[in-house]
Amino acid sequence: MPVAKGMDVAQLANFSPFNALKSTNLADLLNDIEVLRANKGRVLFNQGDADTRTVYLLSGTIALRDGDQVVSTVVGGTDEARNPIAPLTPRRLSAVALDDLQYFTIDSELLDVKLTLDQTGIYEVGDFGSELNGAEGDWMSALLRTKTFQLIPAQNIQMIFMRLKRVDYKAGHVVIKQGSQGDHFYIIKSGRCMVTRETPANKQNIDLAELGVGSTFGEEALISEDPRNATVTMLTDGTLMRLDRDDFQSLLNEPMIVSLDHDVADEAVAQGGKWLDVRIPSEFKSFCKANATNLPLYLLRHKLNVLDRKTPYVVYCDTGRRSSAAAFILNQQGFETAVLKGGLNRSEH
């Protein structure tokens, strides 16, 4: 199948959820886009396929079939075509070209990772330590007073402190490097750190935040499984306490994240819970759970006042990655949450 001429950022931004990404992240994705042509009658994917490509229609018309029956058509350039074509997997429908058409695809997992990175914030400093002040003192006691530690079992807290490893650093030492894989979660015991970020438009590091005693960093990369999106450097001599990735996941993240199978999630909502969709509005408009509230992940920290702290929320996205990051943030703030296991793409409904 011949590859057609590629796309530019402006074209890509017309499609959902690309329209929620920053322009620099859109540019990064262009190399991962395959723009293709298909002749009339060609099958783009078959009912039951478990492929991991998300398909978008640029021009022409696609028939979506359930067996031999055409259930709908999608025409290039329409609002419907701005969304993924029948994205649920395994594929519920077959997609067949009704005329010569042009379309593009991207790896679904890659797209979801990019969305999570883009929307969880611009640097590797979460809200985990937001309740701690920067003064010297008993960092351990202060940490235990945060909402996060109030949510996890006492035995886990004991194990966390047993497994934290002390590391002494000199001023100027790079603790984590932008682009590297996340391997540890950090707590500042003494000293100060600077968070910086390099962008495609500015190769000089931009100072984003200065962190002091009790501040934490590194958790979002461990949750989203994406490379570090900032560099953290010691401003002074100091001591950090670090927790290995596996210990963070098993002792801190997993106890905070409750995942529900689809039937259990439906029952939780029926018993008084509420669906919380953390995808972008165009994804939400395309398809969503009934009576769901839409609060995109990238707005979550700034719009918590729209949520009811007395209501338990079942959080969902397409795959479970963005919703897990959202649930971690909400749990830190004292909300009761669960995550729809596997997301909408694994829905049986």
Contacts in CASP RR format, 6 or more apart in sequence:
PFRMAT RR
TARGET T0000
AUTHOR 0000-0000-0000
METHOD contacts of the structure
MODEL  1
MPVAKGMDVAQLANFSPFNALKSTNLADLLNDIEVLRANKGRVLFNQGDA
DTRTVYLLSGTIALRDGDQVVSTVVGGTDEARNPIAPLTPRRLSAVALDD
LQYFTIDSELLDVKLTLDQTGIYEVGDFGSELNGAEGDWMSALLRTKTFQ
LIPAQNIQMIFMRLKRVDYKAGHVVIKQGSQGDHFYIIKSGRCMVTRETP
ANKQNIDLAELGVGSTFGEEALISEDPRNATVTMLTDGTLMRLDRDDFQS
LLNEPMIVSLDHDVADEAVAQGGKWLDVRIPSEFKSFCKANATNLPLYLL
RHKLNVLDRKTPYVVYCDTGRRSSAAAFILNQQGFETAVLKGGLNRSEH
1 36 0 8 1.000
1 37 0 8 1.000
1 38 0 8 1.000
1 42 0 8 1.000
2 36 0 8 1.000
2 37 0 8 1.000
3 34 0 8 1.000
3 35 0 8 1.000
3 36 0 8 1.000
4 35 0 8 1.000
4 36 0 8 1.000
4 37 0 8 1.000
4 102 0 8 1.000
5 35 0 8 1.000
6 30 0 8 1.000
6 33 0 8 1.000
6 35 0 8 1.000
7 30 0 8 1.000
7 33 0 8 1.000
7 35 0 8 1.000
7 104 0 8 1.000
8 30 0 8 1.000
9 23 0 8 1.000
9 26 0 8 1.000
9 27 0 8 1.000
9 30 0 8 1.000
12 18 0 8 1.000
12 26 0 8 1.000
12 29 0 8 1.000
12 30 0 8 1.000
12 33 0 8 1.000
13 19 0 8 1.000
13 21 0 8 1.000
13 23 0 8 1.000
13 26 0 8 1.000
14 82 0 8 1.000
15 56 0 8 1.000
15 82 0 8 1.000
15 83 0 8 1.000
16 82 0 8 1.000
16 83 0 8 1.000
16 84 0 8 1.000
16 280 0 8 1.000
16 282 0 8 1.000
16 283 0 8 1.000
16 286 0 8 1.000
17 111 0 8 1.000
17 115 0 8 1.000
17 279 0 8 1.000
17 280 0 8 1.000
17 282 0 8 1.000
17 283 0 8 1.000
18 26 0 8 1.000
18 29 0 8 1.000
19 280 0 8 1.000
19 282 0 8 1.000
20 115 0 8 1.000
20 118 0 8 1.000
20 119 0 8 1.000
20 280 0 8 1.000
20 282 0 8 1.000
20 296 0 8 1.000
20 298 0 8 1.000
21 29 0 8 1.000
21 114 0 8 1.000
21 115 0 8 1.000
21 118 0 8 1.000
22 118 0 8 1.000
24 199 0 8 1.000
24 200 0 8 1.000
24 201 0 8 1.000
25 114 0 8 1.000
25 117 0 8 1.000
25 118 0 8 1.000
27 200 0 8 1.000
28 114 0 8 1.000
28 200 0 8 1.000
29 106 0 8 1.000
29 110 0 8 1.000
29 111 0 8 1.000
29 114 0 8 1.000
32 106 0 8 1.000
32 107 0 8 1.000
32 110 0 8 1.000
33 104 0 8 1.000
33 105 0 8 1.000
33 106 0 8 1.000
34 104 0 8 1.000
34 105 0 8 1.000
34 106 0 8 1.000
35 58 0 8 1.000
35 102 0 8 1.000
35 103 0 8 1.000
35 104 0 8 1.000
36 102 0 8 1.000
36 103 0 8 1.000
36 104 0 8 1.000
36 105 0 8 1.000
37 100 0 8 1.000
37 101 0 8 1.000
37 102 0 8 1.000
38 44 0 8 1.000
38 97 0 8 1.000
38 100 0 8 1.000
38 101 0 8 1.000
38 102 0 8 1.000
38 103 0 8 1.000
39 97 0 8 1.000
39 100 0 8 1.000
40 97 0 8 1.000
40 98 0 8 1.000
40 99 0 8 1.000
40 100 0 8 1.000
41 96 0 8 1.000
41 97 0 8 1.000
41 98 0 8 1.000
42 96 0 8 1.000
42 97 0 8 1.000
43 94 0 8 1.000
43 95 0 8 1.000
43 96 0 8 1.000
43 97 0 8 1.000
44 55 0 8 1.000
44 62 0 8 1.000
44 85 0 8 1.000
44 95 0 8 1.000
44 96 0 8 1.000
44 97 0 8 1.000
44 103 0 8 1.000
45 51 0 8 1.000
45 53 0 8 1.000
45 55 0 8 1.000
45 86 0 8 1.000
45 91 0 8 1.000
45 94 0 8 1.000
45 95 0 8 1.000
46 91 0 8 1.000
46 94 0 8 1.000
47 65 0 8 1.000
47 66 0 8 1.000
47 67 0 8 1.000
47 91 0 8 1.000
47 92 0 8 1.000
47 93 0 8 1.000
47 94 0 8 1.000
48 90 0 8 1.000
48 91 0 8 1.000
48 92 0 8 1.000
49 89 0 8 1.000
49 90 0 8 1.000
49 91 0 8 1.000
50 89 0 8 1.000
50 90 0 8 1.000
50 91 0 8 1.000
51 89 0 8 1.000
51 91 0 8 1.000
52 89 0 8 1.000
52 107 0 8 1.000
52 108 0 8 1.000
52 109 0 8 1.000
53 105 0 8 1.000
53 106 0 8 1.000
53 107 0 8 1.000
53 108 0 8 1.000
54 84 0 8 1.000
54 87 0 8 1.000
54 105 0 8 1.000
54 106 0 8 1.000
54 107 0 8 1.000
54 108 0 8 1.000
54 111 0 8 1.000
55 84 0 8 1.000
55 85 0 8 1.000
55 86 0 8 1.000
55 87 0 8 1.000
55 95 0 8 1.000
55 103 0 8 1.000
55 104 0 8 1.000
55 105 0 8 1.000
56 81 0 8 1.000
56 82 0 8 1.000
56 83 0 8 1.000
56 84 0 8 1.000
56 85 0 8 1.000
56 103 0 8 1.000
56 104 0 8 1.000
56 105 0 8 1.000
57 74 0 8 1.000
57 75 0 8 1.000
57 76 0 8 1.000
57 77 0 8 1.000
57 81 0 8 1.000
57 85 0 8 1.000
57 101 0 8 1.000
57 102 0 8 1.000
57 103 0 8 1.000
58 76 0 8 1.000
58 77 0 8 1.000
58 81 0 8 1.000
58 101 0 8 1.000
58 102 0 8 1.000
58 103 0 8 1.000
58 104 0 8 1.000
59 76 0 8 1.000
59 77 0 8 1.000
59 101 0 8 1.000
59 102 0 8 1.000
60 75 0 8 1.000
60 76 0 8 1.000
60 97 0 8 1.000
60 98 0 8 1.000
60 99 0 8 1.000
60 100 0 8 1.000
60 101 0 8 1.000
60 102 0 8 1.000
61 73 0 8 1.000
61 74 0 8 1.000
61 75 0 8 1.000
61 76 0 8 1.000
61 97 0 8 1.000
61 98 0 8 1.000
61 99 0 8 1.000
61 101 0 8 1.000
62 73 0 8 1.000
62 74 0 8 1.000
62 85 0 8 1.000
62 95 0 8 1.000
62 96 0 8 1.000
62 97 0 8 1.000
62 98 0 8 1.000
62 101 0 8 1.000
62 103 0 8 1.000
63 70 0 8 1.000
63 72 0 8 1.000
63 73 0 8 1.000
63 95 0 8 1.000
63 96 0 8 1.000
63 97 0 8 1.000
63 98 0 8 1.000
64 70 0 8 1.000
64 71 0 8 1.000
64 72 0 8 1.000
64 73 0 8 1.000
64 74 0 8 1.000
64 85 0 8 1.000
64 86 0 8 1.000
64 93 0 8 1.000
64 94 0 8 1.000
64 95 0 8 1.000
65 71 0 8 1.000
65 93 0 8 1.000
65 94 0 8 1.000
65 95 0 8 1.000
65 96 0 8 1.000
66 92 0 8 1.000
66 93 0 8 1.000
66 94 0 8 1.000
67 94 0 8 1.000
71 93 0 8 1.000
73 98 0 8 1.000
74 80 0 8 1.000
74 81 0 8 1.000
74 85 0 8 1.000
75 81 0 8 1.000
76 101 0 8 1.000
82 282 0 8 1.000
83 282 0 8 1.000
83 283 0 8 1.000
83 286 0 8 1.000
84 286 0 8 1.000
85 95 0 8 1.000
85 103 0 8 1.000
86 92 0 8 1.000
86 93 0 8 1.000
86 95 0 8 1.000
87 108 0 8 1.000
87 318 0 8 1.000
87 345 0 8 1.000
88 344 0 8 1.000
88 345 0 8 1.000
88 347 0 8 1.000
89 108 0 8 1.000
89 345 0 8 1.000
89 346 0 8 1.000
108 318 0 8 1.000
108 319 0 8 1.000
108 345 0 8 1.000
109 319 0 8 1.000
112 317 0 8 1.000
112 318 0 8 1.000
112 319 0 8 1.000
112 321 0 8 1.000
112 322 0 8 1.000
113 224 0 8 1.000
113 225 0 8 1.000
113 226 0 8 1.000
113 321 0 8 1.000
115 297 0 8 1.000
115 322 0 8 1.000
116 224 0 8 1.000
116 226 0 8 1.000
116 297 0 8 1.000
116 321 0 8 1.000
116 322 0 8 1.000
116 325 0 8 1.000
117 224 0 8 1.000
117 226 0 8 1.000
117 229 0 8 1.000
118 298 0 8 1.000
119 296 0 8 1.000
119 297 0 8 1.000
119 298 0 8 1.000
119 322 0 8 1.000
120 220 0 8 1.000
120 223 0 8 1.000
120 224 0 8 1.000
120 297 0 8 1.000
120 298 0 8 1.000
120 325 0 8 1.000
121 220 0 8 1.000
121 229 0 8 1.000
121 298 0 8 1.000
122 197 0 8 1.000
122 208 0 8 1.000
122 229 0 8 1.000
122 230 0 8 1.000
123 195 0 8 1.000
123 197 0 8 1.000
123 208 0 8 1.000
123 209 0 8 1.000
123 229 0 8 1.000
123 230 0 8 1.000
124 176 0 8 1.000
124 195 0 8 1.000
124 217 0 8 1.000
124 218 0 8 1.000
124 220 0 8 1.000
124 221 0 8 1.000
124 228 0 8 1.000
124 229 0 8 1.000
124 230 0 8 1.000
124 232 0 8 1.000
125 195 0 8 1.000
125 208 0 8 1.000
125 209 0 8 1.000
125 211 0 8 1.000
125 215 0 8 1.000
125 216 0 8 1.000
125 217 0 8 1.000
125 218 0 8 1.000
125 230 0 8 1.000
126 216 0 8 1.000
126 217 0 8 1.000
126 218 0 8 1.000
126 219 0 8 1.000
126 220 0 8 1.000
126 329 0 8 1.000
127 301 0 8 1.000
127 329 0 8 1.000
127 332 0 8 1.000
127 333 0 8 1.000
128 146 0 8 1.000
128 148 0 8 1.000
128 216 0 8 1.000
128 219 0 8 1.000
128 332 0 8 1.000
129 143 0 8 1.000
129 146 0 8 1.000
129 148 0 8 1.000
129 214 0 8 1.000
129 215 0 8 1.000
129 216 0 8 1.000
130 332 0 8 1.000
131 145 0 8 1.000
131 146 0 8 1.000
131 147 0 8 1.000
132 139 0 8 1.000
132 142 0 8 1.000
132 143 0 8 1.000
132 146 0 8 1.000
132 213 0 8 1.000
132 214 0 8 1.000
132 215 0 8 1.000
133 142 0 8 1.000
134 212 0 8 1.000
134 213 0 8 1.000
134 214 0 8 1.000
134 215 0 8 1.000
135 213 0 8 1.000
136 190 0 8 1.000
136 213 0 8 1.000
137 213 0 8 1.000
139 187 0 8 1.000
139 188 0 8 1.000
139 189 0 8 1.000
139 213 0 8 1.000
139 214 0 8 1.000
139 241 0 8 1.000
140 161 0 8 1.000
142 214 0 8 1.000
143 149 0 8 1.000
143 187 0 8 1.000
143 214 0 8 1.000
144 157 0 8 1.000
146 332 0 8 1.000
147 331 0 8 1.000
147 332 0 8 1.000
147 333 0 8 1.000
147 334 0 8 1.000
148 252 0 8 1.000
148 256 0 8 1.000
148 331 0 8 1.000
148 332 0 8 1.000
149 157 0 8 1.000
151 255 0 8 1.000
151 256 0 8 1.000
151 331 0 8 1.000
151 334 0 8 1.000
152 251 0 8 1.000
152 252 0 8 1.000
152 255 0 8 1.000
152 256 0 8 1.000
153 255 0 8 1.000
156 251 0 8 1.000
156 252 0 8 1.000
156 255 0 8 1.000
159 247 0 8 1.000
159 251 0 8 1.000
160 243 0 8 1.000
160 247 0 8 1.000
160 251 0 8 1.000
160 252 0 8 1.000
163 243 0 8 1.000
163 244 0 8 1.000
163 247 0 8 1.000
163 251 0 8 1.000
164 187 0 8 1.000
164 241 0 8 1.000
164 242 0 8 1.000
164 243 0 8 1.000
165 241 0 8 1.000
165 242 0 8 1.000
165 243 0 8 1.000
165 244 0 8 1.000
166 189 0 8 1.000
166 239 0 8 1.000
166 240 0 8 1.000
166 241 0 8 1.000
167 239 0 8 1.000
167 240 0 8 1.000
167 241 0 8 1.000
167 242 0 8 1.000
168 237 0 8 1.000
168 238 0 8 1.000
168 239 0 8 1.000
169 175 0 8 1.000
169 234 0 8 1.000
169 237 0 8 1.000
169 238 0 8 1.000
169 239 0 8 1.000
169 240 0 8 1.000
170 234 0 8 1.000
170 237 0 8 1.000
171 234 0 8 1.000
171 235 0 8 1.000
171 236 0 8 1.000
171 237 0 8 1.000
172 233 0 8 1.000
172 234 0 8 1.000
172 235 0 8 1.000
173 233 0 8 1.000
173 234 0 8 1.000
174 231 0 8 1.000
174 232 0 8 1.000
174 233 0 8 1.000
175 186 0 8 1.000
175 193 0 8 1.000
175 232 0 8 1.000
175 233 0 8 1.000
175 234 0 8 1.000
175 240 0 8 1.000
176 182 0 8 1.000
176 184 0 8 1.000
176 186 0 8 1.000
176 217 0 8 1.000
176 218 0 8 1.000
176 228 0 8 1.000
176 230 0 8 1.000
176 231 0 8 1.000
176 232 0 8 1.000
177 228 0 8 1.000
177 231 0 8 1.000
178 196 0 8 1.000
178 197 0 8 1.000
178 198 0 8 1.000
178 227 0 8 1.000
178 228 0 8 1.000
178 229 0 8 1.000
178 230 0 8 1.000
178 231 0 8 1.000
179 227 0 8 1.000
179 228 0 8 1.000
179 229 0 8 1.000
180 227 0 8 1.000
180 228 0 8 1.000
181 221 0 8 1.000
181 227 0 8 1.000
181 228 0 8 1.000
182 218 0 8 1.000
182 221 0 8 1.000
182 222 0 8 1.000
182 227 0 8 1.000
182 228 0 8 1.000
182 245 0 8 1.000
183 244 0 8 1.000
183 245 0 8 1.000
184 218 0 8 1.000
184 242 0 8 1.000
184 243 0 8 1.000
184 244 0 8 1.000
184 245 0 8 1.000
184 248 0 8 1.000
185 216 0 8 1.000
185 217 0 8 1.000
185 218 0 8 1.000
185 219 0 8 1.000
185 222 0 8 1.000
185 242 0 8 1.000
185 243 0 8 1.000
185 245 0 8 1.000
185 248 0 8 1.000
185 252 0 8 1.000
186 216 0 8 1.000
186 217 0 8 1.000
186 218 0 8 1.000
186 232 0 8 1.000
186 240 0 8 1.000
186 241 0 8 1.000
186 242 0 8 1.000
186 243 0 8 1.000
187 214 0 8 1.000
187 215 0 8 1.000
187 216 0 8 1.000
187 240 0 8 1.000
187 241 0 8 1.000
187 242 0 8 1.000
187 243 0 8 1.000
188 211 0 8 1.000
188 212 0 8 1.000
188 213 0 8 1.000
188 214 0 8 1.000
188 215 0 8 1.000
188 216 0 8 1.000
188 238 0 8 1.000
188 239 0 8 1.000
188 240 0 8 1.000
189 213 0 8 1.000
189 214 0 8 1.000
189 238 0 8 1.000
189 239 0 8 1.000
189 240 0 8 1.000
189 241 0 8 1.000
190 213 0 8 1.000
190 238 0 8 1.000
190 239 0 8 1.000
191 212 0 8 1.000
191 213 0 8 1.000
191 234 0 8 1.000
191 235 0 8 1.000
191 236 0 8 1.000
191 237 0 8 1.000
191 238 0 8 1.000
191 239 0 8 1.000
192 210 0 8 1.000
192 211 0 8 1.000
192 212 0 8 1.000
192 234 0 8 1.000
192 235 0 8 1.000
192 236 0 8 1.000
192 238 0 8 1.000
193 210 0 8 1.000
193 211 0 8 1.000
193 212 0 8 1.000
193 215 0 8 1.000
193 217 0 8 1.000
193 232 0 8 1.000
193 233 0 8 1.000
193 234 0 8 1.000
193 235 0 8 1.000
194 207 0 8 1.000
194 209 0 8 1.000
194 210 0 8 1.000
194 211 0 8 1.000
194 232 0 8 1.000
194 233 0 8 1.000
194 235 0 8 1.000
195 207 0 8 1.000
195 208 0 8 1.000
195 209 0 8 1.000
195 210 0 8 1.000
195 211 0 8 1.000
195 217 0 8 1.000
195 230 0 8 1.000
195 231 0 8 1.000
195 232 0 8 1.000
196 205 0 8 1.000
196 206 0 8 1.000
196 207 0 8 1.000
196 208 0 8 1.000
196 230 0 8 1.000
196 231 0 8 1.000
196 232 0 8 1.000
196 233 0 8 1.000
197 205 0 8 1.000
197 206 0 8 1.000
197 208 0 8 1.000
197 229 0 8 1.000
197 230 0 8 1.000
197 231 0 8 1.000
198 204 0 8 1.000
198 205 0 8 1.000
198 206 0 8 1.000
198 231 0 8 1.000
199 206 0 8 1.000
205 231 0 8 1.000
208 230 0 8 1.000
210 235 0 8 1.000
211 217 0 8 1.000
211 232 0 8 1.000
217 232 0 8 1.000
218 228 0 8 1.000
219 248 0 8 1.000
219 253 0 8 1.000
219 328 0 8 1.000
220 325 0 8 1.000
221 227 0 8 1.000
221 228 0 8 1.000
221 229 0 8 1.000
222 245 0 8 1.000
222 248 0 8 1.000
222 249 0 8 1.000
222 253 0 8 1.000
223 253 0 8 1.000
223 324 0 8 1.000
223 325 0 8 1.000
223 328 0 8 1.000
224 321 0 8 1.000
224 325 0 8 1.000
225 321 0 8 1.000
243 251 0 8 1.000
243 252 0 8 1.000
253 328 0 8 1.000
256 327 0 8 1.000
256 328 0 8 1.000
256 331 0 8 1.000
257 324 0 8 1.000
257 327 0 8 1.000
257 328 0 8 1.000
257 331 0 8 1.000
257 339 0 8 1.000
258 327 0 8 1.000
258 337 0 8 1.000
258 338 0 8 1.000
258 339 0 8 1.000
259 338 0 8 1.000
259 339 0 8 1.000
259 340 0 8 1.000
259 341 0 8 1.000
259 342 0 8 1.000
260 268 0 8 1.000
260 314 0 8 1.000
260 338 0 8 1.000
260 339 0 8 1.000
260 340 0 8 1.000
260 341 0 8 1.000
261 341 0 8 1.000
262 340 0 8 1.000
262 341 0 8 1.000
262 346 0 8 1.000
262 347 0 8 1.000
262 348 0 8 1.000
262 349 0 8 1.000
263 348 0 8 1.000
265 314 0 8 1.000
265 316 0 8 1.000
265 338 0 8 1.000
265 340 0 8 1.000
265 341 0 8 1.000
266 349 0 8 1.000
268 312 0 8 1.000
268 314 0 8 1.000
268 338 0 8 1.000
269 275 0 8 1.000
269 289 0 8 1.000
269 314 0 8 1.000
272 311 0 8 1.000
272 312 0 8 1.000
273 311 0 8 1.000
273 312 0 8 1.000
273 313 0 8 1.000
273 314 0 8 1.000
274 291 0 8 1.000
274 292 0 8 1.000
274 293 0 8 1.000
274 308 0 8 1.000
274 311 0 8 1.000
274 312 0 8 1.000
274 313 0 8 1.000
274 314 0 8 1.000
275 288 0 8 1.000
275 289 0 8 1.000
275 290 0 8 1.000
275 291 0 8 1.000
275 292 0 8 1.000
275 293 0 8 1.000
275 313 0 8 1.000
275 314 0 8 1.000
275 316 0 8 1.000
276 292 0 8 1.000
276 293 0 8 1.000
276 295 0 8 1.000
276 307 0 8 1.000
276 313 0 8 1.000
276 314 0 8 1.000
276 315 0 8 1.000
276 316 0 8 1.000
276 326 0 8 1.000
276 337 0 8 1.000
277 283 0 8 1.000
277 284 0 8 1.000
277 288 0 8 1.000
277 289 0 8 1.000
277 292 0 8 1.000
277 293 0 8 1.000
277 294 0 8 1.000
277 295 0 8 1.000
277 316 0 8 1.000
277 317 0 8 1.000
278 295 0 8 1.000
278 296 0 8 1.000
278 297 0 8 1.000
278 300 0 8 1.000
278 315 0 8 1.000
278 316 0 8 1.000
278 317 0 8 1.000
278 322 0 8 1.000
278 323 0 8 1.000
278 326 0 8 1.000
279 294 0 8 1.000
279 296 0 8 1.000
279 297 0 8 1.000
279 317 0 8 1.000
279 318 0 8 1.000
279 322 0 8 1.000
280 296 0 8 1.000
281 294 0 8 1.000
281 296 0 8 1.000
283 318 0 8 1.000
284 292 0 8 1.000
284 294 0 8 1.000
287 344 0 8 1.000
288 294 0 8 1.000
289 316 0 8 1.000
289 344 0 8 1.000
292 316 0 8 1.000
293 306 0 8 1.000
293 307 0 8 1.000
295 303 0 8 1.000
295 306 0 8 1.000
295 307 0 8 1.000
297 317 0 8 1.000
297 322 0 8 1.000
297 325 0 8 1.000
297 326 0 8 1.000
300 326 0 8 1.000
300 329 0 8 1.000
300 330 0 8 1.000
301 329 0 8 1.000
304 330 0 8 1.000
304 333 0 8 1.000
307 313 0 8 1.000
307 330 0 8 1.000
307 335 0 8 1.000
309 334 0 8 1.000
309 335 0 8 1.000
311 336 0 8 1.000
312 336 0 8 1.000
312 337 0 8 1.000
312 338 0 8 1.000
313 330 0 8 1.000
313 335 0 8 1.000
313 336 0 8 1.000
313 337 0 8 1.000
313 338 0 8 1.000
314 337 0 8 1.000
314 338 0 8 1.000
314 339 0 8 1.000
314 340 0 8 1.000
315 323 0 8 1.000
315 326 0 8 1.000
315 327 0 8 1.000
315 330 0 8 1.000
315 337 0 8 1.000
315 338 0 8 1.000
315 339 0 8 1.000
315 340 0 8 1.000
316 323 0 8 1.000
316 339 0 8 1.000
316 340 0 8 1.000
316 343 0 8 1.000
316 344 0 8 1.000
317 323 0 8 1.000
317 326 0 8 1.000
317 343 0 8 1.000
317 344 0 8 1.000
318 343 0 8 1.000
318 344 0 8 1.000
318 345 0 8 1.000
319 342 0 8 1.000
319 343 0 8 1.000
319 345 0 8 1.000
319 346 0 8 1.000
320 339 0 8 1.000
320 340 0 8 1.000
320 341 0 8 1.000
320 342 0 8 1.000
320 343 0 8 1.000
323 339 0 8 1.000
323 340 0 8 1.000
323 343 0 8 1.000
324 339 0 8 1.000
326 337 0 8 1.000
327 337 0 8 1.000
327 338 0 8 1.000
327 339 0 8 1.000
330 337 0 8 1.000
331 337 0 8 1.000
340 347 0 8 1.000
END
